[in-house]
Amino acid sequence: MEEALRLGLTKAIGVSNFSVKKLQKLLSVATVLPAVNQVEMNLAWQQKKLREFCNENGIVLTAYSPLRKGASRGANEVMENDMLKQIADAHGKSVAQISLRWLYEQGITFVPKSYDKERMSQNLSIFDWTLTKEDHEKIDQIKQNRLIPGPTKPSLNDLWDDEI
């Protein structure tokens, strides 16, 4: 990828689903930092350690599944979270807006998927208000786990390096 960048065949190098351990290994040999790391990130999988590492190293994080939708099984641990519904009601916003605003306040870029014009408009209505300190403290208490717990090939231990 560095050669493709040097030759002008690409404008940047990005990675996907890299844990801190995998980024450390990459940075030990790379001459060019990845510009972005696209990972699952949402209020039920906040990846604090990865956020800190990428911030310290100038790597932009992009969140996929920011609303915890996709291949989930069972209840949606973000969109159906009672505490998030309370925060949303207090702000006159939706749970989706609370989720996207939290990502925005963390400096995370995100890719919400919607074909519904009303929801797309709501997704853009997150810039004229902020979450409170108390909101952040409550959000920090949300149980953390990945959207797809497995089994996978390769196994999640190989893919995620057992990072939380």
Disulfide bonds with the S-S distance in Angstrom:
none
